[in-house]
């Protein structure tokens, strides 16, 4: 099994933190030396382990922002 290499290029922000110290974060991450993408996932306190997450390019992120803005308009 090949290992996945990653580099956190920019830490954007933390959404939540669990009692175990894991936190859900939005970051810019380069996976296997590729161009950085927006990444939303859980991270261990030491930043060495990660949970399942999603990666988004800038177009995906803009579309998500529009959807979230629509939710605000409904409330």
C-alpha positions in Angstrom: 0.0 0.0 0.0 1.4 3.4 -1.0 1.6 6.2 1.6 -0.3 9.4 1.1 1.8 12.5 1.3 0.3 15.8 2.4 1.4 19.3 3.2 -0.8 21.8 5.0 -0.1 24.9 2.9 -2.5 27.2 4.8 -4.6 26.7 8.0 -7.8 28.6 7.4 -9.8 27.8 10.5 -11.2 25.4 13.0 -15.0 24.6 13.1 -15.2 22.4 16.2 -13.1 20.5 18.7 -14.2 17.2 20.4 -13.5 16.2 24.0 -10.7 14.0 22.7 -9.0 17.0 21.1 -9.7 16.1 17.5 -10.8 19.2 15.5 -12.7 19.7 12.3 -10.6 22.1 10.2 -10.7 23.9 6.9 -7.2 24.0 5.4 -5.4 24.3 2.0 -3.6 21.0 1.5 -1.3 19.7 -1.2 -1.9 16.0 -1.6 1.0 14.0 -3.1 2.7 17.1 -4.4 -0.3 18.3 -6.4 -1.7 21.9 -6.4 -3.3 22.7 -3.0 -7.1 22.3 -2.6 -9.5 23.3 0.1 -9.9 20.4 2.6 -12.4 19.9 5.3 -11.8 17.0 7.8 -11.1 16.0 11.4 -7.4 16.2 12.6 -5.8 14.7 15.7 -4.3 17.1 18.1 -0.8 16.4 16.9 -1.8 16.9 13.2 -0.3 13.5 12.3 -3.6 11.5 12.0 -6.7 12.5 10.1 -10.3 11.4 9.6 -12.3 11.2 6.5 -13.0 14.4 4.8 -13.6 16.2 1.5 -11.4 18.2 -0.8 -12.8 21.1 -2.8 -11.5 23.1 -5.7 -12.3 26.9 -5.7 -15.4 26.4 -7.9 -16.7 23.7 -5.5 -16.1 26.0 -2.5 -17.9 28.9 -4.2 -20.9 26.7 -5.0 -21.0 25.5 -1.4 -20.8 29.1 -0.2 -23.8 30.0 -2.4 -25.8 27.1 -0.9 -24.9 28.1 2.6 -25.9 31.7 1.9 -29.3 30.4 0.7 -29.8 28.6 4.0 -29.3 32.0 5.8 -32.0 33.6 3.6 -34.5 30.9 4.7 -34.0 31.5 8.4 
